[in-house]
Amino acid sequence: MNDSAREYDLISMGRACLDLYANEIGVPFAEVKNFAAYVGGCPANIVVGAQRLGLRTAMLGAVGDDPVADFVLKFLADQGVETRFMPRKPGSRTAAAAVAIQPPDKFPLIYYRGNPADIEITIDDVLSAPIAGGKVLLVSGTGLSKEPSLSATIFAAEQAQAAGTKVLLDFDLRTDQWYDLRAFGVTIRSILPLVDVAIGTEDEIKAAALSDVKQVSVVDSQVSGADVAGDLEAAVQAILARGPEVLVIKRGQQGVTLLVRGQKAVAVPGFPVEVLNTMGAGDAFASGLIYGYVKGWDWYKAARFGNATGAIIVTRHGCANFMAYEDEALRFVEEHGGF
């Protein structure tokens, strides 16, 4: 299919949930008095970010038959995201998360994902969505953590590959969603032959590539993410050998390292800003990267723009609700030295 004939620039698959962000900044979780209600979840954050940048987007997900779903669906629809492919799943609940904000480096994150609706996404739900009508399909690691979403996600990637739709995988490692960290690696490795672009932190890449459990440890995952030991270069080569054309290593304020198959690794610098909240930075980055790809930019320029959208979001209180708009992001790049 000719890309110009495709209905959507991005179809984002996976979770969309309620996010509760502490209004008090710098206080321990136990002392928080008030939370602001937003929408979150890696795929939802990315799709809203892309929509605000001017792309045509749709969400392939699932919500519960509950009022929280009404909250999530209304927000996405108000943003312009197509929500027709987000069925309600009776007997399941729309997931939630709560976050305390303790800059510069502590952001305790608690998930409420007992029987989450987004894990109930099925192959039939995928068949009801216009995968071939999207330029990019975004899938996430959490969507691979349990059935039936696991099979549905792999099936969606198969459908995308067959249709010439670019498949982008965000490793999205949430350690408490996996019964065993080795299972994360096994599952990620199984989908990599279907993936065109993979995005992750150093720790996520090592967790995805390493099969020896003795090389893996997790420290204080609720606060600072998985801390995974091992050889990063070996992990990078193992990931690239399985199929992706591009691997992006997220490095926080340092920007990203961009690895395009057959080329030398390139450091793409970030933008120095005062950090309020790092939650959602990687999702904002992905939205900017996808924007650049859809616009036909080279990967360096796309990643640089992703760094800009990521830098903007870390100065703000939440994720999806605070994603940058196109004019704002382009102006930010211009004011901070350009591409």
C-alpha positions as CSV (number, residue, x, y, z in Angstrom):
1,M,0.0,0.0,0.0
2,N,1.2,3.5,-0.8
3,D,1.9,5.4,2.4
4,S,-0.1,8.4,1.1
5,A,-3.2,6.2,1.0
6,R,-3.0,5.1,4.6
7,E,-5.6,6.5,6.9
8,Y,-3.5,6.8,10.0
9,D,0.1,7.8,10.6
10,L,0.2,5.9,13.9
11,I,-1.8,3.1,15.5
12,S,-0.8,2.7,19.1
13,M,-1.6,-0.7,20.7
14,G,-1.8,-1.4,24.4
15,R,-2.8,0.2,27.7
16,A,-4.6,3.5,28.4
17,C,-5.2,4.1,32.0
18,L,-5.9,6.5,34.8
19,D,-2.9,8.3,36.2
20,L,-2.9,9.9,39.6
21,Y,-0.1,12.4,40.1
22,A,0.8,13.9,43.5
23,N,0.1,17.6,43.6
24,E,2.6,18.1,46.4
25,I,6.1,18.2,44.9
26,G,9.1,16.7,46.8
27,V,7.1,15.0,49.6
28,P,7.2,11.3,50.5
29,F,4.2,9.2,49.2
30,A,2.8,8.8,52.7
31,E,2.5,12.6,53.0
32,V,0.7,13.3,49.8
33,K,-2.7,15.0,50.3
34,N,-4.0,15.5,46.8
35,F,-3.6,13.8,43.4
36,A,-4.4,15.2,39.9
37,A,-6.3,12.8,37.6
38,Y,-4.7,12.4,34.1
39,V,-4.5,9.7,31.4
40,G,-1.4,7.6,31.1
41,G,0.1,4.3,30.0
42,C,3.0,4.1,27.5
43,P,0.9,3.5,24.3
44,A,-1.7,6.1,25.3
45,N,1.0,8.7,26.1
46,I,2.7,8.1,22.8
47,V,-0.5,8.3,20.7
48,V,-1.6,11.6,22.4
49,G,1.9,13.0,21.9
50,A,1.8,12.1,18.2
51,Q,-1.7,13.5,17.8
52,R,-0.7,16.8,19.4
53,L,2.2,17.0,16.9
54,G,-0.4,16.9,14.1
55,L,-0.3,13.2,13.1
56,R,-3.4,11.1,12.4
57,T,-3.7,8.6,15.2
58,A,-5.8,5.7,16.5
59,M,-5.6,3.6,19.6
60,L,-6.0,-0.2,19.6
61,G,-6.7,-1.1,23.2
62,A,-9.3,-2.1,25.7
63,V,-11.0,-0.6,28.7
64,G,-13.2,-1.9,31.4
65,D,-17.0,-1.4,31.6
66,D,-16.6,1.2,34.3
67,P,-16.6,5.0,34.8
68,V,-12.8,5.2,34.6
69,A,-13.1,4.0,31.0
70,D,-15.4,6.9,30.3
71,F,-12.7,9.3,31.7
72,V,-10.0,7.8,29.6
73,L,-12.0,7.5,26.4
74,K,-13.3,11.1,26.6
75,F,-9.8,12.5,27.0
76,L,-8.5,10.5,24.1
77,A,-11.4,11.5,21.9
78,D,-11.1,15.1,22.9
79,Q,-7.5,15.0,21.8
80,G,-8.5,13.7,18.4
81,V,-7.3,10.1,18.8
82,E,-9.6,7.6,17.1
83,T,-11.0,5.3,19.9
84,R,-13.3,3.0,17.9
85,F,-10.8,0.2,18.3
86,M,-10.9,0.2,22.1
87,P,-13.7,-2.2,23.2
88,R,-15.0,-2.4,26.7
89,K,-14.2,-5.7,28.4
90,P,-16.9,-6.8,30.9
91,G,-15.4,-8.3,34.0
92,S,-12.2,-6.4,33.7
93,R,-11.2,-3.0,35.0
94,T,-9.5,0.0,33.4
95,A,-6.1,0.1,35.0
96,A,-4.6,2.9,37.1
97,A,-1.3,4.1,38.5
98,A,-0.3,6.5,41.2
99,V,2.9,8.6,41.2
100,A,4.7,10.8,43.8
101,I,7.0,13.5,42.5
102,Q,10.3,13.9,44.3
103,P,12.8,15.6,41.9
104,P,15.4,15.2,40.7
105,D,15.5,11.4,40.7
106,K,12.7,9.8,42.8
107,F,9.3,9.2,41.3
108,P,7.7,6.3,43.2
109,L,5.2,4.6,40.8
110,I,2.5,2.2,42.0
111,Y,0.5,0.2,39.5
112,Y,-3.1,-0.9,40.1
113,R,-3.5,-3.6,37.4
114,G,-5.6,-6.4,39.0
115,N,-7.4,-7.9,36.0
116,P,-6.6,-5.0,33.7
117,A,-8.8,-4.7,30.6
118,D,-5.9,-3.9,28.3
119,I,-4.5,-7.4,28.8
120,E,-7.8,-8.7,27.4
121,I,-7.0,-7.4,23.9
122,T,-7.6,-10.4,21.6
123,I,-6.7,-11.4,18.0
124,D,-10.3,-10.6,17.1
125,D,-9.8,-7.1,18.3
126,V,-6.7,-6.8,16.1
127,L,-8.7,-8.1,13.1
128,S,-11.3,-5.3,13.8
129,A,-8.6,-2.6,13.6
130,P,-7.1,-1.2,10.3
131,I,-3.5,-2.3,10.9
132,A,-2.8,-2.1,7.1
133,G,-4.2,1.5,7.2
134,G,-1.4,2.7,9.5
135,K,2.1,3.9,8.6
136,V,3.4,2.9,12.0
137,L,2.2,0.4,14.6
138,L,3.4,1.0,18.1
139,V,3.5,-2.0,20.5
140,S,4.9,-2.2,24.0
141,G,6.6,-4.7,26.3
142,T,3.8,-4.6,28.8
143,G,1.3,-5.7,26.1
144,L,3.4,-8.9,25.8
145,S,3.4,-9.7,29.5
146,K,0.3,-11.9,29.6
147,E,-2.3,-13.6,27.4
148,P,-4.4,-12.9,25.5
149,S,-2.7,-9.6,24.8
150,L,0.6,-11.4,24.2
151,S,-0.7,-13.3,21.2
152,A,-2.7,-10.4,20.0
153,T,0.3,-8.1,20.0
154,I,2.5,-10.6,18.1
155,F,-0.4,-11.1,15.6
156,A,-0.7,-7.4,15.1
157,A,3.0,-7.1,14.4
158,E,2.6,-10.0,11.9
159,Q,-0.2,-8.2,10.2
160,A,1.7,-4.9,10.1
161,Q,4.8,-6.5,8.6
162,A,2.7,-8.2,5.9
163,A,1.1,-4.8,5.1
164,G,4.4,-2.8,5.0
165,T,3.4,-1.0,8.2
166,K,6.5,0.0,10.2
167,V,6.5,-1.8,13.6
168,L,8.0,0.2,16.5
169,L,8.5,-1.6,19.9
170,D,8.9,0.2,23.1
171,F,10.5,-2.2,25.6
172,D,8.4,-0.6,28.4
173,L,9.8,-2.9,31.1
174,R,7.6,-2.9,34.2
175,T,9.2,-5.5,36.4
176,D,6.1,-6.1,38.6
177,Q,4.1,-7.1,35.5
178,W,6.3,-10.1,34.8
179,Y,6.4,-13.3,36.9
180,D,10.1,-13.7,36.0
181,L,12.5,-11.2,34.4
182,R,13.8,-14.0,32.1
183,A,10.3,-14.2,30.7
184,F,10.5,-10.6,29.6
185,G,13.7,-11.3,27.6
186,V,12.3,-14.5,26.1
187,T,9.1,-12.8,25.0
188,I,10.9,-9.7,23.6
189,R,13.3,-11.8,21.6
190,S,10.4,-13.7,20.1
191,I,8.9,-10.6,18.6
192,L,12.1,-8.8,17.4
193,P,12.0,-10.4,13.9
194,L,8.8,-8.5,13.3
195,V,10.1,-5.2,14.7
196,D,11.6,-2.4,12.6
197,V,12.5,0.1,15.3
198,A,13.1,-0.8,19.0
199,I,13.4,1.7,21.8
200,G,14.6,1.2,25.3
201,T,16.9,2.2,28.1
202,E,20.3,0.5,28.7
203,D,18.8,-1.6,31.4
204,E,15.8,-2.6,29.3
205,I,18.0,-3.6,26.4
206,K,20.2,-5.8,28.6
207,A,17.1,-7.4,30.2
208,A,15.7,-8.0,26.7
209,A,18.9,-9.6,25.3
210,L,20.4,-11.5,28.2
211,S,19.3,-15.1,28.9
212,D,21.5,-15.8,32.0
213,V,19.5,-14.9,35.1
214,K,22.7,-14.5,37.1
215,Q,23.4,-11.4,35.0
216,V,20.1,-9.8,36.0
217,S,19.2,-8.0,39.2
218,V,16.4,-5.6,40.0
219,V,16.9,-2.8,42.6
220,D,14.2,-0.6,43.9
221,S,12.2,-0.9,40.7
222,Q,9.3,1.2,42.0
223,V,11.5,4.2,42.2
224,S,14.3,4.2,39.6
225,G,13.5,1.3,37.2
226,A,15.2,-2.0,36.7
227,D,18.9,-2.1,37.4
228,V,20.2,-4.8,35.1
229,A,23.8,-6.0,35.1
230,G,25.6,-7.2,32.0
231,D,27.4,-6.3,28.8
232,L,25.5,-3.5,27.0
233,E,27.4,-3.8,23.7
234,A,26.8,-7.6,23.6
235,A,23.1,-6.9,24.3
236,V,22.9,-4.3,21.6
237,Q,24.4,-6.6,19.0
238,A,22.1,-9.4,20.1
239,I,19.0,-7.2,19.6
240,L,20.1,-5.9,16.2
241,A,20.9,-9.5,15.0
242,R,17.3,-10.5,15.5
243,G,15.9,-8.1,13.0
244,P,15.3,-4.4,13.9
245,E,16.6,-1.9,11.5
246,V,17.0,0.7,14.2
247,L,17.7,0.5,17.9
248,V,17.4,3.6,20.1
249,I,19.1,3.7,23.5
250,K,17.5,6.3,25.8
251,R,20.0,8.0,28.1
252,G,17.9,10.6,29.9
253,Q,19.3,14.1,29.8
254,Q,22.3,12.9,27.7
255,G,19.9,12.3,24.9
256,V,19.9,9.0,23.0
257,T,22.3,6.7,21.1
258,L,21.1,5.8,17.7
259,L,22.1,2.6,16.0
260,V,21.0,2.0,12.4
261,R,21.9,-1.4,11.0
262,G,25.1,-1.2,9.0
263,Q,26.1,2.2,10.4
264,K,28.2,3.3,13.3
265,A,26.4,4.3,16.6
266,V,25.6,8.0,16.8
267,A,25.0,10.1,19.9
268,V,22.1,12.4,19.5
269,P,22.3,15.1,22.2
270,G,19.5,16.1,24.4
271,F,18.3,19.5,25.5
272,P,19.3,20.8,29.0
273,V,16.2,21.7,31.0
274,E,15.2,21.9,34.7
275,V,13.5,18.6,35.5
276,L,10.3,18.5,37.4
277,N,9.1,15.0,36.6
278,T,10.8,12.4,34.4
279,M,7.7,10.2,34.0
280,G,6.6,10.1,30.4
281,A,9.9,11.4,29.0
282,G,10.5,8.2,26.9
283,D,6.9,8.2,25.6
284,A,7.2,11.9,24.6
285,F,10.5,11.0,22.9
286,A,8.8,8.2,20.9
287,S,6.1,10.5,19.7
288,G,8.6,12.9,18.4
289,L,10.6,10.1,16.7
290,I,7.5,8.8,15.0
291,Y,6.7,12.4,13.9
292,G,10.1,12.7,12.2
293,Y,9.8,9.3,10.6
294,V,6.3,10.1,9.2
295,K,7.7,13.4,7.9
296,G,10.4,11.6,6.0
297,W,13.3,12.9,8.1
298,D,16.5,11.0,8.6
299,W,16.8,9.0,11.9
300,Y,19.2,11.5,13.5
301,K,16.8,14.5,12.9
302,A,13.8,12.4,14.1
303,A,15.7,11.4,17.3
304,R,16.8,14.9,17.9
305,F,13.2,16.1,17.7
306,G,12.2,13.2,20.0
307,N,14.8,14.5,22.5
308,A,13.0,17.9,22.3
309,T,9.6,16.5,23.0
310,G,11.0,14.5,25.8
311,A,12.8,17.6,27.3
312,I,9.5,19.6,27.2
313,I,7.5,16.9,29.1
314,V,10.0,16.6,32.0
315,T,9.4,20.2,32.9
316,R,5.7,19.4,33.4
317,H,3.5,17.7,36.0
318,G,2.2,14.7,34.0
319,C,2.4,12.7,30.8
320,A,-0.4,12.5,28.1
321,N,-2.1,15.7,29.3
322,F,1.1,17.7,28.9
323,M,2.5,16.5,25.6
324,A,3.8,19.3,23.4
325,Y,2.1,20.6,20.3
326,E,3.8,20.8,16.9
327,D,4.4,24.5,16.8
328,E,5.6,24.5,20.4
329,A,8.1,21.6,19.8
330,L,9.5,23.1,16.6
331,R,10.0,26.4,18.3
332,F,11.7,24.7,21.2
333,V,14.2,23.1,18.9
334,E,14.9,26.4,17.1
335,E,15.4,28.3,20.4
336,H,17.8,25.6,21.7
337,G,20.2,25.3,18.8
338,G,18.2,23.6,16.1
339,F,18.7,20.1,14.8
